[in-house]
Amino acid sequence: MSVRTRATTWSLGLSGLLLLVVVASAGIGAVTIPPRTVAAILADALPVPVGVSLGGATALPVVGPVPTPTLEFASPFEFAVPRPARIIVLSVRLPRILLAALVGFALATAGTVMQGFFRNPMADPSIVGVSSGAAVGAVATIVLSLSIPFGMEGAAFVSAVVTAFVVYLIATESGRTPVATLLLAGVAVQTFLGAVISFLLLQSGESLRQVVFWLMGHLAGATWSEVGMLALVLPLPFVLLVAHARDLNVLLLGEEDAHALGIEVERTKQLLLATASVVTAAAVSVSGVIGFVGLVVPHMLRLLVGPDHRVLLPASALAGASFLVATDTVARSGGAEIPVGVVTAAVGAPFFLYLLRTREVRSP
């Protein structure tokens, strides 16, 4: 079976799984909604273009007023669905579910790249300090009541990207960035930022609960604007990473062999690191620090589909989306909602230990 066929087969299968998880999740909550009703609501919410109408005129030089074409959309279905159920699904649950899917997609994508980049199955998206950097930006905004453009999410994103850039600068010498040095620089910067976060916690006062909730990872209060932001940010980096999946495969052979095979090693490393860091920063900025998604999911999928990143990367991304939607459903379905990061750790850590005990840990 060709690589393209395998990638397509796994992607279609995992996309179907994701759809099933989304439908099931949308029906679970204080008010239970049958899967058939959820499916009908989602089908009604997917309009398709049905025609073009000529609206108001636009004045053009010389030509004069010209009618402006407008694309018309309509739902192909008209299912009879109770209005309360429609409001619950579309306005309350669906934004959170889609945000969970996008965050899981991003974290699993970045984790896959980082594990390949460092040639270490224990690597995760935060290994170069991105999550710690985002935490400093978010916690500082909360504790110091800072008013900045795009709020706490903007501060977390900028702080995360700056942290990754600083780690890269520290590890780079004479135009080369040794992977081992990058790893050690990331650990050192994370340790320093952890001290900064601890100091800010001591100053948090009444905002301590909000800070701790963010640090545990959460998806409560998800909005359509956050969903739209991630939906706009993620596609281009993901396509870029998939386009360089073959280069990532070659880097697994070692930098010298990769260079001999025609790979511009340093430029490729810069691109992979920068793109994975942006993907991680975007996810963490809206969800807080959610652990184990970018560690367990790529490792598990590598055991299933093999180490070829042309197949592994899209498969891990889709599996990560399903995993986080499922764990967030558990987090919000109990008597009292708990941060989703607690659930991912509770599920991911034992499962990862099981894999370590029952299977050989394969280097990427």
C-alpha positions as CSV (number, residue, x, y, z in Angstrom):
1,M,0.0,0.0,0.0
2,S,1.4,3.4,-1.0
3,V,2.1,6.1,1.5
4,R,-0.6,8.3,0.0
5,T,-3.1,5.5,0.3
6,R,-2.2,4.8,3.9
7,A,-2.3,8.5,4.8
8,T,-5.7,8.9,3.2
9,T,-7.1,5.7,4.7
10,W,-6.0,6.6,8.3
11,S,-7.1,10.2,7.8
12,L,-10.6,9.3,6.7
13,G,-11.0,6.7,9.4
14,L,-9.9,9.1,12.2
15,S,-12.0,11.9,10.7
16,G,-15.0,9.6,11.0
17,L,-14.1,8.8,14.6
18,L,-13.8,12.5,15.3
19,L,-17.3,13.1,13.9
20,L,-18.7,10.4,16.1
21,V,-17.0,11.7,19.2
22,V,-18.3,15.3,18.4
23,V,-21.9,14.0,18.0
24,A,-21.7,12.0,21.2
25,S,-20.1,14.8,23.2
26,A,-22.7,17.3,22.0
27,G,-25.5,15.2,23.5
28,I,-23.9,14.7,26.9
29,G,-24.4,17.2,29.7
30,A,-27.0,18.3,32.3
31,V,-29.6,17.9,29.5
32,T,-29.1,14.7,27.5
33,I,-29.8,15.0,23.8
34,P,-30.1,11.9,21.6
35,P,-27.4,11.4,19.0
36,R,-30.0,11.5,16.2
37,T,-31.2,14.9,17.3
38,V,-27.7,16.2,17.6
39,A,-26.9,14.9,14.1
40,A,-30.0,16.7,12.8
41,I,-29.1,19.9,14.5
42,L,-25.5,19.8,13.1
43,A,-26.8,19.0,9.6
44,D,-29.2,22.0,9.7
45,A,-26.3,24.2,10.8
46,L,-24.2,23.4,7.7
47,P,-25.5,25.7,4.9
48,V,-24.5,25.2,1.3
49,P,-24.3,27.7,-1.5
50,V,-27.6,27.7,-3.5
51,G,-27.2,30.7,-5.8
52,V,-26.0,34.2,-6.4
53,S,-28.0,37.4,-6.0
54,L,-27.2,40.9,-7.2
55,G,-27.3,43.3,-4.3
56,G,-26.4,46.9,-3.9
57,A,-24.4,48.7,-6.5
58,T,-20.7,49.5,-6.3
59,A,-19.6,52.7,-8.0
60,L,-16.6,52.1,-10.4
61,P,-14.7,54.8,-12.2
62,V,-15.9,55.4,-15.8
63,V,-18.2,52.3,-15.7
64,G,-20.5,53.7,-13.0
65,P,-22.7,51.7,-10.6
66,V,-22.3,48.0,-10.9
67,P,-24.5,45.5,-9.0
68,T,-22.5,43.5,-6.3
69,P,-23.0,39.7,-6.5
70,T,-23.7,38.0,-3.2
71,L,-23.5,34.3,-2.6
72,E,-26.7,32.9,-1.0
73,F,-26.6,30.0,1.5
74,A,-29.3,27.8,2.7
75,S,-29.6,24.5,4.7
76,P,-30.5,21.5,2.5
77,F,-32.4,20.1,5.4
78,E,-35.3,21.2,7.5
79,F,-35.4,18.8,10.4
80,A,-38.0,19.3,13.1
81,V,-35.8,19.8,16.2
82,P,-36.9,21.2,19.6
83,R,-35.7,24.8,19.9
84,P,-34.1,24.3,23.4
85,A,-32.0,21.4,22.1
86,R,-30.8,23.5,19.1
87,I,-29.8,26.4,21.4
88,I,-28.0,24.0,23.8
89,V,-26.0,22.3,21.1
90,L,-25.2,25.3,18.9
91,S,-24.7,28.0,21.4
92,V,-23.5,26.2,24.5
93,R,-21.8,22.9,23.7
94,L,-20.6,23.2,20.1
95,P,-18.1,26.1,20.6
96,R,-16.4,24.3,23.4
97,I,-16.3,21.0,21.5
98,L,-14.8,22.6,18.4
99,L,-12.3,24.5,20.5
100,A,-11.3,21.2,22.2
101,A,-10.9,19.6,18.8
102,L,-8.7,22.4,17.5
103,V,-6.6,22.5,20.6
104,G,-6.1,18.7,20.6
105,F,-5.3,18.9,16.9
106,A,-2.7,21.5,17.5
107,L,-1.0,19.9,20.5
108,A,-0.9,16.5,18.8
109,T,0.6,18.0,15.7
110,A,3.3,19.9,17.6
111,G,4.0,16.9,19.7
112,T,4.6,14.7,16.7
113,V,7.0,17.2,15.2
114,M,8.9,17.7,18.4
115,Q,9.3,14.0,18.9
116,G,10.7,13.7,15.4
117,F,12.8,16.8,15.7
118,F,14.5,15.7,18.9
119,R,14.4,12.0,17.9
120,N,12.9,11.2,21.3
121,P,9.4,9.7,21.9
122,M,9.4,11.5,25.3
123,A,9.4,15.0,23.8
124,D,6.2,17.1,23.9
125,P,5.1,20.5,22.6
126,S,6.4,22.3,25.7
127,I,9.9,21.0,25.5
128,V,11.4,24.4,24.3
129,G,9.5,26.4,26.9
130,V,6.5,27.4,24.9
131,S,3.9,26.4,27.5
132,S,5.9,28.0,30.3
133,G,6.2,31.2,28.3
134,A,2.5,31.3,27.6
135,A,1.8,30.7,31.3
136,V,4.0,33.7,32.3
137,G,2.1,36.0,29.9
138,A,-1.3,34.8,31.0
139,V,-0.6,34.7,34.8
140,A,1.0,38.2,34.6
141,T,-2.0,39.6,32.8
142,I,-4.3,38.1,35.5
143,V,-2.3,39.0,38.6
144,L,-1.2,42.5,37.5
145,S,-4.6,43.3,35.8
146,L,-2.8,44.3,32.6
147,S,-4.9,45.8,29.8
148,I,-3.3,44.8,26.5
149,P,-4.6,44.2,22.9
150,F,-6.3,40.8,22.6
151,G,-6.3,40.4,26.3
152,M,-4.9,37.4,28.2
153,E,-4.9,35.2,25.0
154,G,-2.8,37.7,23.2
155,A,-0.3,38.0,26.1
156,A,0.0,34.3,26.3
157,F,0.6,33.9,22.6
158,V,3.2,36.6,22.3
159,S,5.0,35.4,25.5
160,A,5.1,31.8,24.2
161,V,6.5,32.8,20.8
162,V,9.1,35.1,22.4
163,T,10.2,32.3,24.8
164,A,10.7,29.9,21.9
165,F,12.7,32.5,20.0
166,V,14.9,33.2,23.1
167,V,15.6,29.5,23.6
168,Y,16.6,29.2,19.9
169,L,18.9,32.2,20.2
170,I,20.5,30.7,23.4
171,A,21.1,27.4,21.7
172,T,22.4,28.8,18.4
173,E,26.1,29.4,17.9
174,S,27.9,30.1,14.6
175,G,24.7,29.5,12.6
176,R,24.2,26.0,14.0
177,T,21.7,24.8,16.6
178,P,22.6,21.5,18.1
179,V,19.5,19.5,19.2
180,A,21.1,18.6,22.6
181,T,21.9,22.2,23.3
182,L,18.4,23.3,22.3
183,L,16.9,20.7,24.7
184,L,19.1,21.9,27.6
185,A,18.3,25.5,26.9
186,G,14.6,24.7,26.9
187,V,14.9,23.0,30.3
188,A,16.8,25.9,31.8
189,V,14.4,28.5,30.5
190,Q,11.4,26.5,31.7
191,T,12.9,26.3,35.2
192,F,13.5,30.0,35.2
193,L,9.9,30.7,34.0
194,G,8.6,28.3,36.6
195,A,10.2,30.5,39.3
196,V,8.6,33.6,37.7
197,I,5.2,31.9,37.8
198,S,5.7,30.9,41.4
199,F,6.5,34.5,42.4
200,L,3.4,35.7,40.5
201,L,1.3,33.1,42.4
202,L,2.5,34.6,45.7
203,Q,1.2,38.0,44.5
204,S,-2.0,36.7,43.1
205,G,-4.3,37.4,46.1
206,E,-7.9,37.0,45.2
207,S,-7.1,36.0,41.6
208,L,-5.3,32.8,42.8
209,R,-8.3,30.6,41.8
210,Q,-8.4,32.0,38.3
211,V,-4.6,31.6,37.9
212,V,-4.6,28.0,39.1
213,F,-7.6,27.1,36.9
214,W,-5.8,28.5,33.8
215,L,-2.5,26.6,34.7
216,M,-4.4,23.3,35.0
217,G,-5.8,23.7,31.5
218,H,-9.4,24.5,30.7
219,L,-11.9,25.0,27.9
220,A,-14.7,26.5,30.0
221,G,-16.2,29.7,28.6
222,A,-15.2,28.8,25.0
223,T,-16.4,31.3,22.4
224,W,-17.0,31.3,18.7
225,S,-14.3,34.0,18.4
226,E,-11.7,31.7,19.9
227,V,-12.8,28.9,17.6
228,G,-12.6,31.2,14.6
229,M,-9.1,32.4,15.7
230,L,-7.7,28.9,15.9
231,A,-9.5,27.8,12.7
232,L,-7.7,30.7,10.9
233,V,-4.3,30.2,12.5
234,L,-3.8,26.4,12.3
235,P,-4.4,25.4,8.6
236,L,-1.3,27.1,7.1
237,P,1.2,25.9,9.7
238,F,-0.3,22.4,9.5
239,V,0.0,22.3,5.7
240,L,3.6,23.6,6.0
241,L,4.5,20.8,8.4
242,V,2.9,18.1,6.3
243,A,4.8,19.5,3.3
244,H,8.0,19.0,5.2
245,A,7.1,15.6,6.6
246,R,9.6,13.9,4.2
247,D,12.4,16.2,5.4
248,L,11.4,15.3,9.0
249,N,11.8,11.6,8.1
250,V,15.2,12.2,6.7
251,L,16.3,14.2,9.8
252,L,15.6,11.0,11.8
253,L,18.7,9.5,10.1
254,G,20.9,12.2,11.7
255,E,22.0,15.6,10.6
256,E,25.0,14.5,8.6
257,D,23.1,11.9,6.6
258,A,20.3,14.4,6.1
259,H,22.8,16.9,4.7
260,A,24.3,14.3,2.4
261,L,20.8,13.5,1.1
262,G,20.3,17.2,0.1
263,I,18.4,18.5,3.1
264,E,19.2,22.1,4.2
265,V,19.4,20.9,7.8
266,E,19.6,24.2,9.7
267,R,16.9,25.9,7.6
268,T,14.6,22.9,7.9
269,K,15.2,22.8,11.7
270,Q,14.4,26.5,12.0
271,L,11.2,26.1,10.0
272,L,10.0,23.0,11.9
273,L,10.8,24.5,15.3
274,A,9.2,27.9,14.5
275,T,6.1,26.4,13.0
276,A,5.5,23.9,15.9
277,S,6.1,26.6,18.4
278,V,3.5,28.9,16.8
279,V,1.0,26.0,16.7
280,T,1.6,25.2,20.4
281,A,1.4,28.9,21.4
282,A,-1.9,29.4,19.6
283,A,-3.4,26.3,21.4
284,V,-2.0,27.1,24.8
285,S,-3.1,30.8,24.6
286,V,-6.8,29.8,24.6
287,S,-6.8,26.7,26.7
288,G,-4.1,27.0,29.3
289,V,-1.5,24.3,29.9
290,I,-3.0,20.9,28.9
291,G,-0.5,18.1,29.3
292,F,-0.1,14.6,27.8
293,V,-2.0,15.2,24.6
294,G,1.1,16.0,22.6
295,L,3.0,13.3,24.4
296,V,0.7,10.2,24.5
297,V,-1.2,10.6,21.2
298,P,1.8,10.8,18.8
299,H,3.5,7.9,20.7
300,M,0.3,5.8,20.5
301,L,-0.2,6.5,16.8
302,R,3.4,5.8,16.0
303,L,2.9,2.3,17.4
304,L,-0.2,1.9,15.1
305,V,0.8,3.6,11.8
306,G,4.6,3.5,12.0
307,P,7.2,6.3,12.0
308,D,6.6,7.8,8.6
309,H,5.5,11.4,9.3
310,R,3.7,11.6,6.0
311,V,1.1,9.2,7.6
312,L,1.8,9.9,11.3
313,L,1.3,13.7,11.2
314,P,-2.3,13.8,10.0
315,A,-3.2,10.7,11.9
316,S,-1.9,12.1,15.2
317,A,-3.6,15.5,14.6
318,L,-7.0,13.9,14.1
319,A,-6.5,11.4,17.0
320,G,-5.5,14.3,19.2
321,A,-8.7,16.2,18.4
322,S,-10.8,13.2,19.3
323,F,-8.9,12.5,22.5
324,L,-9.3,16.1,23.8
325,V,-13.0,16.2,22.9
326,A,-13.5,13.0,24.8
327,T,-11.6,14.0,27.8
328,D,-13.2,17.4,28.0
329,T,-16.6,15.7,27.9
330,V,-15.6,13.8,30.9
331,A,-14.3,17.0,32.6
332,R,-17.6,18.8,32.2
333,S,-20.0,15.9,32.8
334,G,-19.5,15.4,36.5
335,G,-21.3,17.0,39.4
336,A,-18.7,19.8,39.4
337,E,-16.6,20.7,36.4
338,I,-12.9,20.1,36.6
339,P,-10.1,21.4,34.4
340,V,-9.6,19.2,31.4
341,G,-5.8,19.2,32.1
342,V,-6.5,17.2,35.2
343,V,-8.4,14.6,33.1
344,T,-5.8,14.3,30.4
345,A,-3.1,13.8,33.0
346,A,-5.2,11.2,34.9
347,V,-6.0,9.3,31.7
348,G,-2.7,9.9,29.8
349,A,-0.2,9.1,32.5
350,P,-1.4,5.6,33.4
351,F,-1.9,4.8,29.7
352,F,1.6,6.0,28.9
353,L,3.1,3.9,31.7
354,Y,1.2,0.9,30.4
355,L,2.7,1.4,26.9
356,L,6.2,1.7,28.5
357,R,5.7,-1.5,30.4
358,T,4.1,-3.6,27.7
359,R,5.9,-2.3,24.6
360,E,9.3,-1.3,23.6
361,V,9.8,2.4,23.4
362,R,10.7,3.1,19.8
363,S,12.8,6.1,18.9
364,P,11.1,8.1,16.0
